[in-house]
Amino acid sequence: MTCVRVLFLGNSYTYVNDLPGTFARLASSGDRAVEVAMVANGGETLAQHSASSDSMNKLGSQGWSFVVLQEQSETPATPAGRSYMYPAVRALTGRIQAGGATPLFFMTWAHRDGLPGSGTPSYESMQLAINDGYQGIARELGVAVAPVGYTWSVVRKEHSEISLWQDDGSHPSTAGTYLAACVFYAAVFRHSPEGLTFEDGLPDTQARVLQSEAGHTVLDLQAQWGLR
């Protein structure tokens, strides 16, 4: 069985609730061999990762199949933020591809109450801006996107009874992290996570909803966004 090795470069949106570990346990329940690692510090930007010896040493430490790039949550939502994000993404993508791995952009979710004072004062406007931020650089570089934030918006609209945020309105609940893991499963393996037995302690009905929405959304977007 081929082992898929995935390195996550991010910040608290990656390490809260251990997204890499959740993804690995989900994959294992689908009989997928996965190894994961991460470099993630609170508030860390991709520009900081690009300049970090820890991140670069981890990137060069073994043959990764995928390297996930997660930008600080507010940065993709504004043109000024993208002016810092895009050069870092270009540099990291070049290094990742030179090492034989596939870069995968982690499209994050918006804050529950938006980003007042930035031109995105609501959840909806912030999520649209984040989507545009990731899609813009993905189209330029021809890199795949794991549309976690896009799928989050679908679940928020269709299944409002599921709480995806912690009380701070920013970081993910267990359900939010599980949804992200389901999106990564679909994006990496090009297969729906529906029916997988690992549910991370969530109620069965809730886990099934998140699996289904992730699978359908990612697979529907593959041709449109070039997810792989």
C-alpha positions, 0 to 999 in steps of 0.5 A: 500500500502506497503511503501518502505523506502530508505536511501542513504549514499553517497556524492555529487553524491547523493545530487546534483540535489537531487537524493533521491527526484528524485527517490521518485517523479519518484516512486510516478508517478508509484503509488509506496509509497516511503519514502527517506532520505540521509546522504551525504556530499561533498567527503564523503567516506564509511569509513567516513560514517561507523565512522559517528554518523550522518550516524549510527543514521540515519541508526538506526532511523527507519525500512529501506527497502533498504540502498544505499551505494555510495562510493567516485567517485575515490575510487573504480577505484584503488586497493589502494582505494578499500583497504579502501572501502572494509572494510567499505562496509563489516562493513556497510553491516553487520549493515544494514542487522542486522537492517533488511534492504537490502543493495544496492550498487550505482555503480557510473559513471566515470569522463568524462575525466577519472582519469589521473595519476591513471592508468585509464586515460580515461572515458572508463578505469575508468568506467571499473575499477569502475564496477570491484570495485563494482562487486568484493565486491558485489560478495563477500557479495552477495549484489545487485548493482544498475548499474548506471555507467554501464547504463551511459556508454550505454547512452553515447555510444548510445545517445551522444546527451544527456549530463549526466555531468555538465561542471566539467565532474564529477557531474551529470546534471539533465539528469544524475541524472534522469538516476540514479533515473530510474536505482534505480527504476528498481533495487528496484522495478524490473520493468522498469520505461518506461512510468512513467510520472515524467520527471523532466523538461527534454524533453519528448523524452530525458526522454523516452530514459533514462527510456528505457535504464535504464529499459532494462539494469537493467532487463538484468543484474539482473540474471547476477549480482544478482541485488536483 
